[in-house]
C-alpha cells in the first residue's frame, strides 16, 4: 500500500507522537504503509459503544472525543484523544465490542489501520506487541492517577492540572500567553473533572482573579503557567 496522503503538519503530528516516534523505522513505515486517511467534520461519529471494532487509529489533526451515555441519558465526555495519540487497539486485541462512543471534535484527520492489517502487523512485527503493551501500561497509570486525583485533590487543583495538560497538548504560544487550541465549553471541562459546570465556573473566575488564565468563549488562555502549577500543587 502507498503511504497515506497527509499534509506536512499532519504527518509531523503522527511522526512526533510520544508513542509512535519511539518505534523502529521499519515498524513506523509498515504501519503507515497499511494505513488509510479519514477526514471527519466536527461532530462526525467514529465509533459507537457496543459495535464491533474494525480499525486502529492515530490522530493526525484535531481531536477525538470519547464519551458515554449516563443512566439519565446524558452524554458524558471522558477524554479527548489529541494529535499523535493512537486508540482502538484494545477491542482489536480481545475481540469484544467498543466500550465507548467516539466522535470528531473539530475538523479531524485520522490515519486508520483495518483489523486484518492490524493482525498482520502483529504477526510480522513482534516489536508492535511490546510497544502496545507499554502503551496500555501508560494508559493504566494515567487512569490510576486520575482516580487518585479525584479522591484526594480539591477541584481547583484538578482543574489547574487539566488546563496545564490541555496547554501542553493544544497550546499555541502568542507572546507570553498560551492559547489552548481545543475549543471546550465549561460543561466539557466539568465532565472531564466529574464536577458541575457551576463549580468549574467559580474556580475559573478565581483563576482569572489570580492572573493564571483568561476565559474566552469556548477557549482558555493561560497567562501564567507558574501560577497554575502552584494551584495544582496546593
C-alpha positions in Angstrom: 0.0 0.0 0.0 1.1 3.6 -0.5 1.8 5.9 2.4 -1.4 7.8 3.3 -1.7 11.3 1.9 -1.3 13.7 4.8 -0.4 17.3 5.0 3.1 18.1 6.2 1.7 19.2 9.6 -0.5 16.1 9.9 2.5 13.8 9.0 4.6 15.6 11.6 1.9 15.2 14.3 2.0 11.4 13.7 5.8 11.1 13.4 6.5 13.2 16.5 3.9 11.4 18.7 5.3 10.3 22.0 4.5 6.6 21.3 4.9 6.3 17.5 8.3 8.2 17.5 9.9 5.5 19.7 9.1 2.7 17.2 11.8 1.4 14.9 11.9 2.9 11.4 10.8 -0.3 9.8 7.7 -0.6 12.0 6.7 3.0 11.5 7.0 2.6 7.8 5.0 -0.7 7.9 2.2 1.0 9.9 2.0 3.9 7.6 2.0 1.7 4.5 -1.1 -0.2 5.8 -2.9 3.0 6.8 -5.6 5.0 5.1 -6.7 8.6 5.8 -10.1 9.5 7.2 -11.1 13.2 7.4 -14.1 14.0 9.6 -16.2 17.1 10.1 -16.8 18.4 13.6 -19.1 16.1 15.5 -18.9 13.3 12.9 -19.4 9.8 14.6 -16.4 7.5 14.5 -17.5 4.6 16.8 -20.4 3.6 18.9 -20.5 1.6 22.2 -21.4 -2.0 21.6 -20.4 -2.0 17.9 -17.7 -4.4 16.6 -14.2 -3.0 16.4 -12.9 -2.7 12.8 -10.0 -0.2 12.9 -7.0 1.0 14.9 -6.5 4.8 14.5 -4.0 7.5 15.1 -5.0 11.2 15.3 -3.2 13.4 12.8 -5.2 16.6 13.3 -8.0 17.8 15.5 -9.2 15.6 18.3 -11.4 12.6 19.1 -14.0 12.9 21.9 -14.5 9.7 23.8 -17.8 9.6 25.7 -20.6 7.5 27.1 -24.3 7.9 27.8 -25.2 8.1 31.5 -28.2 6.3 33.1 -30.1 9.6 32.8 -29.4 9.7 29.1 -26.8 12.5 29.2 -23.7 12.3 27.0 -20.6 12.5 29.3 -17.1 13.2 28.0 -14.4 11.0 29.4 -11.3 12.3 27.4 -10.1 13.8 24.2 -7.5 12.0 22.0 -5.0 14.6 20.8 -2.8 14.6 17.7 -0.2 11.8 17.9 -2.5 9.6 20.0 -3.4 6.1 18.9 -6.5 4.3 20.1 -8.8 1.4 19.3 -6.3 -1.4 19.8 -7.9 -2.9 23.0 -11.0 -4.0 21.2 -9.0 -5.5 18.4 -6.9 -7.5 20.9 -9.8 -9.0 22.9 -12.4 -9.2 20.1 -15.1 -7.5 22.3 -17.3 -4.6 21.2 -16.3 -1.0 21.5 -16.6 0.3 25.1 -17.4 3.9 24.4 -18.7 6.3 21.8 -16.2 8.4 19.8 -16.7 11.4 17.5 -14.7 14.1 15.9 -14.1 17.3 18.0 -13.4 20.0 15.4 -12.1 19.2 11.9 -10.2 15.9 12.4 -7.9 13.8 10.4 -7.1 10.2 11.3 -4.9 7.5 9.9 -6.6 4.1 10.3 -5.4 0.5 10.1 -8.1 -2.1 9.2 -8.5 -5.0 11.6 -7.0 -7.5 9.1 -3.9 -5.3 8.5 -3.5 -4.8 12.3 -3.4 -8.6 12.8 -0.8 -8.9 10.0 1.3 -6.2 11.5 1.3 -8.0 14.9 2.3 -11.2 13.1 5.1 -9.7 11.2 6.5 -7.3 13.9 6.8 -8.7 17.4 8.0 -5.2 18.4 4.4 -4.0 18.0 3.2 -6.3 20.8 5.8 -4.9 23.2 5.1 -1.3 22.1 1.3 -1.7 22.6 1.9 -3.3 26.0 3.9 -0.3 27.1 1.2 2.0 25.7 -1.5 0.2 27.6 0.6 0.2 30.8 0.8 4.0 30.4 -2.9 4.3 30.0 -3.4 2.3 33.2 -1.0 4.5 35.1 -2.8 7.6 33.9 -6.2 6.1 34.9 -4.9 5.3 38.4 -3.5 8.9 38.7 -7.0 10.3 37.7 -8.6 8.1 40.3 -6.1 9.3 42.9 -6.7 13.0 41.9 -10.5 12.6 42.1 -10.3 11.2 45.6 -7.5 13.3 47.1 -7.3 16.6 45.3 -9.7 19.6 45.6 -11.4 20.7 42.4 -9.2 23.8 41.9 -6.1 21.6 41.9 -7.6 19.1 39.4 -8.9 21.9 37.2 -5.5 23.6 37.1 -3.8 20.3 36.3 -6.3 19.6 33.5 -5.7 23.1 32.0 -1.9 22.5 32.1 -2.4 19.2 30.2 -4.6 20.9 27.6 -2.0 23.6 27.2 0.8 21.0 26.7 -1.3 19.2 24.1 -3.0 22.0 22.3 -1.3 25.2 23.4 0.0 27.8 20.9 2.4 30.4 22.2 1.4 34.0 21.5 3.9 36.3 23.2 3.7 35.5 26.9 0.3 33.7 26.6 -0.6 30.1 25.7 -3.8 29.9 23.8 -5.4 26.4 24.0 -6.5 25.5 20.5 -9.0 22.9 21.6 -12.4 24.6 21.9 -14.1 23.5 25.1 -17.2 24.8 26.8 -17.2 24.9 30.6 -19.6 22.0 30.5 -16.9 19.9 28.7 -14.3 20.8 31.3 -16.8 19.9 34.1 -17.4 16.5 32.5 -13.7 15.8 32.3 -13.4 16.5 36.0 -16.5 14.9 37.3 -17.9 18.2 38.6 -20.7 20.6 37.9 -20.4 23.4 35.4 -21.3 25.9 38.1 -18.4 24.8 40.3 -15.9 24.9 37.4 -17.1 28.4 36.5 -16.5 29.6 40.1 -13.0 28.1 40.1 -12.2 29.6 36.7 -13.2 33.1 38.0 -10.8 32.5 40.9 -8.0 31.6 38.4 -8.7 34.8 36.5 -8.5 36.9 39.7 -5.1 35.3 40.4 -3.9 36.1 36.9 -3.5 32.5 35.9 -5.9 32.3 33.0 -8.2 34.3 30.8 -11.6 32.8 29.9 -12.8 33.4 26.4 -15.9 32.0 24.8 -15.2 28.2 24.2 -11.5 28.8 24.7 -9.0 29.2 27.6 -5.8 31.3 27.5 -3.0 30.5 30.0 -1.5 33.7 31.3 0.8 32.2 33.9 1.9 28.6 33.8 3.7 29.1 37.2 0.5 30.2 38.9 -1.4 27.3 37.5 1.3 24.9 38.7 1.1 26.5 42.2 -2.7 26.0 42.3 -2.3 22.4 41.0 0.2 21.6 43.9 -1.9 23.1 46.7 
